[in-house]
């Protein structure tokens, strides 16, 4: 609406009201001051709107934008946290798998080492058993040789006393060895 048309209409209404108010006794309304008050209100409202409501509306819009950005950031942080938790859980599962693989490899290595030690110990025991058996056989052979020599000496001494003549040492040895060799070939033991 045009301000000049409004002012003209207000003036016409004021003139008409003043003529009507003059004729009516009692309470009267002065339309001119009503229009002036209305215009003052509209001007004041326009000034408040321009200098008060617009900046407040801008501040509220900025605050709303910051709140929306904060909510978006919080949502992104929640998604990042959930993704981080999922990565952490996956890393834990992977670490557990690797730990189990290491434990299994260590147990397998320990078992192989234990089996190798047991096999080496058995081989050593078998070697010692064979050596002990060979030592026993050698000791037995040596003891038998000593026993034969002593038996031969005793037999010669007894034979010398029985025969009454002394035989030479070489001849005595030859006779005893022939006797023992003959006994070995014929069975080497006593007959029952």
Secondary structure as UniProt FT lines:
FT   HELIX           3..23
FT   HELIX           31..48
FT   HELIX           49..53
FT   HELIX           54..163
FT   HELIX           169..186
//
